[in-house]
Amino acid sequence: MDDLAVGRLIMLVRQRKHWRQQDLASAAGVSRALVALAEAGAIERLTVRSLRRIAAPLEIRLPMTPRWNGGEADRLRDRDHAQLVEEVAAVLRRFGWEVVIEFTFSHYGERGSIDIVAWDAQSRTLLVIEVKTRVYDVQALIAGVDRKARLAAQLLRAERGWNPVAVGRLVVVPELTANGNIVARHASVFQAAFPARSRAIRTWLRRPSGSLSGLWFLSSANTVGGIQVSVGRQRVRVPRDTPQGSIESRKANSVDV
């Protein structure tokens, strides 16, 4: 973030609205001194919350783009996303779905891609899956999934001959505290848009019947201390040379949020 550039933009937009610094302070619910600091580019002396409150009445967006080690942060995020996509695809294939990863589309000016589309020929069910490593903008997520489900049903009918009688919509996120917190904060919204959860989703994937919309918390595969913990509610496998009684094979815990 260029602190001076942010401060100058705040000042210019305020002046364009013919506001005094006190007018902006009142609209933002902060002191005039904080507005003055922001416009001077002294961003390090403000909290993130105060800066966003100052920017909001001016309709200035301040997205934060963290950087790490050149482009390594982007590659790290891409790797985590790709791993989730592969894990979901493996589950779908195991249940007999035909899977297409990264389905791209361009339809009358609407462009984009869908992380996973899947087809169950027996039930003629189309499944559209959005994979997110983190949930941020809830409304944008819901609108995006609705849009992609609508377009996929149209386009895949022509491209692959998939003529669905039912369309499923899933959002898949890793089982992280941050994701659980945002879902809890917007519980009524998620319940209305994606009411099904992990256990019901897995049951439906085995034998799809009708449409389903759900939020699937997926625990990623990890190897810790030589113990393989697989996706979802799977057994923990203990190496043969582990001393008997030190760790018992048991069902891995999972949380239906």
KOLDOZA-618243 format. One record per residue: x, y, z of N, C-alpha, C in turn. Coordinates in pm, whole numbers, padded with zeros to 5 digits, always signed. Each point is the difference from the previous one (the first is absolute). Layout:
N
XYZXYZXYZ/...
This chain:
257
+00084-00118+00000-00084+00118+00000+00088+00124+00000/-00027+00094-00092+00070+00128-00007-00074+00096+00092/+00056+00025+00119-00069+00080+00101-00033+00140-00050/+00095+00065-00066-00024+00135-00048-00108+00004-00107/+00000-00101-00088-00101-00004-00106-00140-00021+00059/-00009-00084+00103-00129-00023+00066-00049+00130+00063/+00089+00069+00070-00038+00125+00064-00045+00105-00099/+00071+00010-00110-00036+00101-00101-00135-00032-00062/-00028-00127-00027-00129-00037-00058-00114+00033+00096/+00019-00028+00129-00102+00034+00099-00029+00150-00002/+00106+00079-00006-00017+00145-00001-00072+00046-00127/+00040-00053-00116-00058+00043-00126-00148-00036-00010/-00035-00121+00043-00140-00041-00007-00083+00083+00099/+00056+00026+00119-00071+00085+00097-00027+00138-00059/+00101+00057-00063-00017+00133-00058-00099-00001-00115/-00001-00107-00076-00096-00011-00111-00143-00003+00052/-00019-00057+00118-00133-00004+00061-00033+00130+00075/+00096+00094-00004-00016+00129+00069-00021-00019+00150/+00077-00094+00055-00003-00026+00144+00123+00062+00066/-00021+00049+00122+00112+00036+00085+00053-00128+00067/+00118+00009+00060+00051-00116+00073-00097-00039+00112/-00063+00097+00063-00094-00030+00107-00123-00071-00055/-00043+00035-00121-00114-00069-00061+00031-00148-00020/+00119-00028-00050+00041-00138-00021+00013-00072+00134/+00057+00067+00098+00016-00061+00133-00135-00038+00058/-00099+00088-00015-00134-00028+00053-00063-00118-00073/+00016-00005-00132-00057-00110-00078+00065-00133+00033/+00131+00006+00032+00074-00123+00029-00007-00040+00147/-00043+00092+00086-00005-00030+00143+00137-00002+00064/+00091+00085-00050+00134+00011+00057+00029+00148+00027/+00113+00028+00059+00038+00139+00028+00057+00065-00126/-00006+00134-00003+00058+00073-00112+00151-00021-00006/+00062-00019+00116+00145-00023+00004+00039-00126-00076/-00083-00104+00009+00029-00123-00073-00014+00021-00151/-00099+00078-00040-00015+00031-00142+00123+00076-00050/+00048+00094+00081+00118+00077-00038+00122-00090-00014/+00015-00096+00090+00112-00095-00008-00009-00083-00127/-00121-00048-00030-00019-00082-00120+00036+00080-00125/-00047+00123-00008+00027+00080-00119+00148+00038-00012/+00068+00004+00112+00144+00029-00002+00083-00122-00037/-00066-00115-00014+00071-00123-00034+00063-00068+00119/-00038+00041+00121+00056-00061+00122-00081-00125+00036/-00007-00091-00094-00085-00118+00015+00045-00087+00117/+00130-00003+00026+00050-00088+00107-00049+00045+00137/-00053+00120+00011-00049+00049+00128-00150-00025+00018/-00062-00065-00098-00142-00033+00008-00018-00150+00009/-00107-00042+00061-00035-00142-00006-00066-00028-00135/+00001-00126-00040-00065-00039-00125-00149+00034+00006/-00060-00022+00116-00143+00030+00015-00027+00148-00022/+00081+00088+00059-00021+00144-00015+00017+00042-00145/+00101-00054-00067+00024+00037-00139-00117-00041-00088/-00052-00120+00023-00114-00045-00080-00126+00081+00028/-00015+00042+00125-00115+00083+00034+00009+00136-00069/+00119+00053-00012+00018+00128-00069-00026-00016-00150/+00044-00110-00057-00014-00022-00144-00144-00031-00040/-00076-00065+00088-00133-00049-00036-00095+00109-00047/-00016+00115+00071-00094+00103-00048+00039+00058-00135/+00126-00013-00036+00049+00051-00128-00011-00105-00110/-00046-00120+00038-00012-00112-00094+00136-00038-00058/+00102+00012+00085+00135-00043-00038+00024-00139+00057/+00036-00091-00085+00031-00136+00044+00150-00010+00028/+00033-00066+00109+00140-00017+00038+00032-00149+00015/+00000-00073-00111+00035-00142+00010+00146-00017+00036/+00028-00095+00086+00139-00027+00038+00051-00119-00080/+00113+00019-00063+00062-00106-00078+00133-00036+00065/+00002-00103+00083+00125-00036+00067+00103-00055-00099/+00124+00036+00020+00109-00049-00085+00100-00076+00085/+00055-00105-00059+00101-00078+00072+00093-00064-00100/+00128+00029+00016+00104-00070-00075-00027+00002-00151/-00021+00120-00053-00029+00012-00143-00138-00055-00031/-00005-00095-00091-00128-00061-00039-00032-00127+00075/+00079-00032+00103-00019-00126+00069-00135-00007+00071/-00052+00113+00048-00129-00002+00070-00111-00047-00093/-00001+00052-00124-00101-00042-00097+00011-00148-00031/+00124-00046-00016+00019-00142-00030-00043-00088+00117/+00024+00050+00122-00040-00075+00118-00152-00011+00007/-00071+00113-00024-00146-00003+00001-00053-00090-00110/+00062+00009-00120-00044-00084-00111+00018-00147+00032/+00110-00032+00067+00026-00140+00035-00107-00053+00096/-00035+00081+00101-00102-00042+00095-00135-00017-00069/-00033+00092-00090-00126-00010-00074-00002-00125-00087/+00112-00023-00072+00008-00116-00088-00013-00131+00079/+00058-00003+00120-00011-00120+00082-00144-00028+00039/-00073+00105+00038-00141-00017+00035-00080-00049-00119/+00026+00058-00117-00072-00041-00121+00025-00148-00028/+00125-00043+00011+00032-00141-00029-00066-00093+00101/-00005+00040+00126-00063-00084+00102-00149-00015-00026/-00065+00109-00036-00143-00006-00031-00024-00086-00123/+00081+00020-00104-00016-00078-00122+00018-00149+00027/+00094-00034+00088+00022-00142+00032-00122-00061+00068/-00063+00075+00090-00121-00049+00066-00111-00020-00102/-00018+00096-00089-00106-00011-00101+00022-00120-00091/+00122-00018-00045+00028-00114-00088-00026-00132+00072/+00034-00003+00129-00023-00122+00077-00150-00033+00008/-00083+00104-00003-00144-00019+00005-00062-00014-00139/+00084-00002-00106-00050-00028-00133-00037+00120-00084/+00040+00121+00043-00031+00119-00078+00101+00019-00112/-00045+00055-00113+00091+00046-00104+00042+00142+00037/+00131+00026+00002+00050+00125+00057+00075+00081-00105/-00028+00129-00003+00076+00095-00082+00056+00107+00094/+00132+00016-00001+00066+00100+00084+00028+00125-00080/-00026+00115+00058+00027+00130-00060-00073+00014-00134/-00131+00000+00008-00083+00021-00118-00011+00150-00026/+00057+00045-00112-00002+00142-00034-00115+00028-00096/-00052+00123+00007-00113+00035-00087+00010+00146-00042/-00059+00027-00115-00016+00136-00052-00133+00000-00074/-00098+00066+00059-00136-00011-00052-00065+00138+00003/-00011+00061-00120-00063+00131-00014+00056+00101+00101/+00130+00008+00006+00065+00097+00087+00024-00049+00141/-00057-00112+00037+00025-00055+00134+00115-00099-00009/+00108+00030+00069+00119-00083-00006+00040-00045+00140/+00062-00114+00006+00047-00048+00130+00036-00147-00007/+00014-00059+00117+00032-00142+00008-00067-00059+00124/-00026-00128-00009-00060-00074+00111+00102-00103+00046/+00027-00003+00129+00104-00089+00051-00026-00145-00038/-00122-00047+00024-00035-00138-00033-00145-00004-00048/-00023-00069-00112-00135-00039-00037+00000-00152-00009/-00108-00061+00042-00008-00146+00001-00138-00044-00048/-00005-00122-00053-00123-00050-00060-00025-00143+00045/-00121-00023+00050-00044-00136+00033-00104-00040-00103/+00042-00088-00093-00086-00034-00114-00127-00072+00043/+00010-00086+00101-00116-00081+00040-00115+00088+00049/+00033+00098+00082-00104+00088+00054-00017+00128-00082/+00088+00019-00100+00001+00121-00081+00010+00124+00088/+00102-00005+00087+00024+00110+00093+00130+00071-00036/-00008+00129-00013+00118+00084-00022+00041+00061+00132/+00130+00001+00028+00051+00055+00125+00103+00108-00031/-00019+00117+00059+00092+00113-00015+00065+00026+00135/+00133+00002+00002+00072+00013+00126+00096+00118-00005/-00010+00085+00100+00092+00112+00020+00091-00035+00117/+00130+00002-00021+00097-00034+00103+00066+00129+00049/-00002+00022+00130+00060+00119+00059+00092-00042+00114/+00123+00050-00001+00087-00025+00115-00042+00085+00120/-00055+00121-00027-00053+00085+00104-00127+00068-00049/-00094+00019+00090-00123+00072-00031+00015+00144+00046/-00023+00094-00092+00010+00142+00034-00133+00070-00026/-00034+00019-00127-00119+00074-00039-00116-00098-00018/-00089-00007+00097-00106-00100-00001-00098+00024-00113/-00045+00125-00018-00098+00030-00104+00057-00028-00139/+00126+00035-00023+00063-00025-00129+00012-00150-00026/+00027-00076+00105+00010-00145-00013-00133-00060-00043/-00107+00039+00066-00132-00054-00031-00041+00038-00142/+00018+00127-00035-00038+00046-00134+00082-00071-00108/+00129-00020+00028+00086-00067-00097-00040-00145-00024/-00033-00072+00105-00041-00140-00015-00132-00009-00075/-00094+00089+00032-00129+00001-00071+00021+00023-00150/+00085+00097-00030+00027+00033-00141+00065-00117-00073/+00097-00063+00063+00071-00110-00064-00090-00122-00018/-00088-00026+00096-00092-00113-00013-00095+00022-00117/-00048+00123-00014-00091+00032-00110+00070-00018-00135/+00120+00055-00013+00072-00009-00126+00044-00143-00033/+00044-00073+00102+00047-00137-00024-00112-00087-00055/-00120+00016+00054-00113-00081-00047-00028+00028-00147/+00013+00126-00042-00023+00035-00140+00112-00049-00090/+00123+00029+00039+00114-00027-00088+00031-00148-00013/-00008-00074+00108+00036-00142-00006-00105-00083-00071/-00121+00050-00004-00104-00067-00080+00041-00001-00146/+00054+00112-00047+00042+00010-00140+00135-00065-00024/+00094+00018+00092+00137-00047-00023+00018-00149+00021/-00069-00056+00100+00023-00140+00035-00126-00086-00005/-00111+00063-00030-00124-00077-00004-00054-00033+00137/+00050+00071+00102-00051-00021+00136-00130+00079+00016/-00109-00069+00011-00130+00064+00012-00056-00029+00139/+00036+00082+00097-00032-00034+00139-00147+00019+00035/-00046-00088+00088-00132+00018+00061+00015+00061+00139/+00124+00000+00050+00028+00063+00130+00142+00058-00004/+00017+00111+00071+00132+00066+00006+00037+00018+00146/+00117-00052+00038+00051+00017+00135+00103+00112+00004/+00007+00067+00113+00096+00109+00019+00073-00023+00132/+00132-00004-00008+00079-00019+00121+00109+00105+00009/+00022+00047+00122+00118+00079+00033+00087-00085+00091/+00125-00018-00037+00092-00082+00078+00107+00090+00060/+00018-00010+00131+00103+00077+00069+00074-00092+00095/+00127+00030+00027+00073-00082+00099-00054+00027+00140/+00014-00097+00085-00052+00006+00135+00094+00084+00086/-00010+00131-00014+00083+00094+00074-00085+00082+00095/+00058+00043+00109-00072+00082+00098-00054+00127-00064/+00080+00065-00085-00042+00126-00063-00124-00021-00086/-00004-00110-00075-00118-00028-00082-00122-00030+00087/+00021-00076+00106-00110-00030+00091-00055+00126+00064/+00088+00093+00033-00044+00125+00064-00087+00083-00092/+00041+00013-00127-00078+00085-00091-00134-00066-00032/-00003-00132-00007-00128-00069-00022-00091+00020+00121/+00058-00004+00119-00081+00022+00120-00055+00142+00005/+00080+00097-00044-00046+00140+00002-00113+00024-00100/+00000-00078-00108-00103+00016-00104-00084-00127-00008/-00031-00056+00115-00066-00131+00005-00131-00003-00077/-00084+00102+00016-00130-00001-00066+00014+00009-00152/+00100+00076-00046+00023+00014-00144+00045-00133-00059/+00097-00065+00065+00048-00129-00050-00108-00108+00010/-00081+00006+00105-00105-00099+00015-00102+00012-00113/-00027+00122-00043-00096+00020-00108+00058-00039-00136/+00127+00035-00022+00061-00023-00132+00058-00140-00015/+00065-00051+00105+00067-00131-00005-00034-00079+00126/-00121-00052+00010-00043-00061+00126+00066-00134+00034/+00038-00079-00101+00056-00132+00028+00143+00013+00052/+00040-00095+00086+00135-00003+00055+00067-00134-00033/+00119-00018+00051+00090-00106-00047-00064-00139-00005/-00065-00042+00108-00055-00137+00003-00111-00017-00102/-00091+00096-00006-00110-00007-00097+00053+00007-00143/+00105+00078-00019+00058+00012-00134+00057-00133-00047/+00074-00066+00088+00059-00129-00039-00108-00104-00031/-00106+00001+00078-00111-00091-00027-00061+00028-00137/-00020+00127-00030-00058+00038-00129+00094-00034-00115/+00130+00019+00019+00095-00030-00107+00000-00147-00038/-00023-00085+00098-00005-00144-00029-00122-00035-00085/-00114+00060+00033-00124-00025-00073-00076+00131-00017/+00040+00079-00099-00067+00130-00017-00147-00015-00035/-00080+00079+00066-00144+00001-00025-00050+00142+00018/-00039+00063-00110-00044+00138+00006+00118+00095+00014/-00031+00126+00009+00104+00102+00013+00047+00011+00145/+00122+00046+00015+00056+00019+00134+00093+00120-00002/-00006+00082+00103+00093+00110+00018+00065-00016+00137/+00131+00003+00003+00065-00027+00129+00136+00064+00014/+00042+00006+00124+00133+00050+00037+00076-00118+00060/+00109-00036-00065+00074-00120+00036+00133+00039+00062/+00014-00026+00129+00128+00021+00068+00084-00125-00019/+00114+00017-00065+00085-00114-00035+00129+00007+00078/+00034-00110+00071+00129-00005+00066+00100-00059-00097/+00108+00076-00024+00099-00041-00100+00082-00118+00051/+00053-00077-00096+00087-00112+00035+00132+00051+00054/+00042-00055+00111+00127+00041+00061+00072-00123+00054/+00133+00008+00004+00080-00103+00063+00072+00063+00117/-00033-00043+00119+00061+00056+00120+00063-00112+00080/+00129+00007+00018+00068-00102+00077-00014-00140-00056/-00009-00009-00133-00013-00130-00063-00141-00055-00001/-00097+00077+00051-00140-00046+00003-00076+00069-00111/-00063-00076-00087-00074+00056-00113-00144+00029+00042/-00038+00127-00008-00137+00041+00029-00064+00039-00131/-00104-00072-00042-00057+00020-00132-00116+00097+00004/-00057+00025-00118-00108+00096-00015-00124-00045+00075/-00062+00092+00070-00130-00027+00062+00007-00095+00116/-00108-00078+00016-00010-00092+00112+00062-00133-00040/+00133-00010+00011+00072-00120-00038+00078-00052+00120/+00053-00119-00015+00080-00058+00108+00140+00061+00001/+00056+00008+00119+00140+00039+00014+00083-00128-00007/+00095-00003-00092+00081-00120-00019+00131+00015+00076/+00028-00094+00085+00119+00005+00083+00103-00098-00055/+00124+00044-00021+00103-00091-00051+00015-00123+00089/+00040-00112-00063+00011-00126+00073+00104+00006+00112/+00104+00084-00018+00105+00003+00101-00033+00093+00116/-00122+00059+00000-00040+00084+00113-00026-00089+00121/+00055+00033+00116-00022-00083+00119-00149-00015+00029/-00040-00125+00027-00140-00027+00026-00047+00078+00122/-00116+00064-00016-00058+00071+00112+00036+00147+00004/+00104+00041-00077+00038+00141+00002-00101+00086-00075/-00046-00053-00114-00104+00069-00077-00096-00106-00051/-00127+00021+00016-00098-00097-00045-00062+00047-00130/-00026-00099-00089-00074+00033-00121-00141+00037+00040/-00044+00115-00049-00134+00045+00035-00052+00088-00112/-00126+00035+00006-00060+00090-00097+00050+00140+00025/+00042+00067-00108+00042+00140+00015-00121+00086+00025/+00013+00096+00089-00112+00088+00031-00029+00089-00119/-00128+00030-00021-00039+00098-00099-00110+00086+00059/-00014+00121-00056-00097+00095+00054-00099+00037-00108/-00127-00018+00025-00105+00048-00090-00043+00136+00049/+00034+00103-00076-00031+00136+00042-00132+00044-00062/
